Amino acid sequence: MLIKNIDEQSYHARADRRFAQAQVIAVDPVMHTCTLDAGARDTAGNAVYLQGVAFSPQTPPSPGDMVSLQYCNASPHSMVVTGGQLGGQNPQSSLRTVGSVSSIAAGGSAPLAGAVQLAAGSGIALSQSAQTITISAGGGTGVSGISVNGGTAAAGSINFAAGSGVVLTQNGQTITIAAAPAAGNGAWPVTVWTPKVSPAVYNIPAAVQMPFVLVANNVPAGATVNLPSGSAGGPIVLKNYSSNGLTAVPSGSDTIQGSSSWTFNPTGELVLIPAELTAGAYTWLIISLG
């Protein structure tokens, strides 16, 4: 009897007037219908609910939503729910979508909705092709590749090789590219080395043209000069303007007068020439030790 009275009230409420909007009281997702409160009252002042109202599109409304109503024909019984209204009791976060992302967030941050743009952080590269966004390592402040005259870029650990007439030296993060000293009987070019880091190591380039003169200023304790192969020729002059000793270390199986290294005094000098003992093996002879 109670259900029949409610149906009759709903029928009369629809027949008597048309409504533009109403509040959702309950939703039946199986039947795709809902019960609405359009603000109608019976003669006793009781709320009259509109029951069995279909909703379209397929996304169901939620209880408490204010929805718009539409009539499919002249009959007041052709009422359907067409959609929710933003504002009032319908914040954007309460709307549900089907088949799409409703929001996105990083970690526990507040969700973002609408047009969201991704930004590449340090060491990250972003690229987009149609609906695909690719996130990969790259970018950042480091060198991603290096090439010569538009050639294929090389990445990873890169080693510079000195060509003819070029001398390469490295001190910490600095690589110096210089013209090799010209051969002849003129003045000998001098390379000045003032270490910035400790332990200090200077590598005389394998392709250096002889004679080679290295002046070391203010070297810290334990500073080392690595000699090229004795096949490079000579002489090599090492001048130490420091309060610490400076150690010369030969290459590979080479020696300095039979020793694997030679340390000379502060403010001293060492002059070396190579002599071939056997095929491929050299010893640096000390011709002056100041």
Secondary structure, DSSP 4 states (H G I P E B T S, - for coil): -HHHHHHHHHHHHHHH---SEEEEEEEETTTTEEEEEEEEE-TTS-EEEEEEEEESSSS---TT-EEEEEESSSSGGGEEEEEE-SBTTB-GGG---SSS---B-STTSPPB-SS------TTEEEEEETTEEEEEE--SSS---B-STT-PPB-SS------TTEEEEEETTEEEEEEPPPPSSSPPPEEEE---SSS-EEE--TTPPSSEEEEEESPPTT-EEE---GGG---EEEEEESSS-EEEE-STT-EETTBS-EEE-TT-EEEEEEEEEETTEEEEEEEEE-
